Amino acid sequence: MEITGKIIAVLPANSGVSARTGNPWMSQEYVLETHDQFPRKCCFRIFGEDRIKQFNIQAGEELTVSFDIDAREYQGRCINAWAVNRATQTQPEAQPMSGAMPFPPVQSATPSDPFAAQPQAQSEGSTDDLPF
């Protein structure tokens, strides 16, 4: 899945040593705000010191973040990002989330009667204007 928006917060990095493997680890969380009609905020995490340095995410940047929704909840957090792309536009446009279906274009309404185009069937000898 992907989401596009502006980074509004860079939270402090977390680090430690794995009790199971003894290897050091590092993660950092960021808050992204979308440019939709009703902006939404999403907190995502980058895991791994190499990725944190590679992405070098700064507050105020426009990004498209690719992420997975993970069912293994840990301390109330479930979304892990695996790729980040810098926006190439100077003025970002609101973009639907991946998989969202946009509304079909609205056809302009005509002031004429919508039933006028339908032919009127009349019985022989009938004087009323009812079609049945």
C-alpha positions, 0 to 999 in steps of 0.5 A: 500500500502507499500513502502520500503526504507531508512529514509533520513530525519526526519522533525520537529514534529507539534502539536496543539490543535483541535479547534473542540474538544479541544484535543491536537494533534501531527504529524511528517513527514519523507522522505523515499528513495527507493532502486529502479534502479531510487530511489524515495523519498516519504514524509509520516506523522505519526499522533498521539503522541502515534504512533510517540513514538511507531514507534520511526523512526530514520534517516538512518533506513531501513523501510517498511511503510504501508500507505493509499492514502487519497483524503482529501488534507490538505496543499498539503499533502495526504499520511498517514502512519498507520504501520511501519516495520523494515527491517530484512535484512542487505543489502536491495534489491530493491522491487517492490511496492505493486501491481506492476507486475514484468517483466517476465523472459527474454528467451535467444535468440538463434542464429538460424533462428526463422523461421527454426523450422516452416515446409515449405509447398510446392505445388506439382510441385512447384520449389520455396521455398515460402510456398504459 
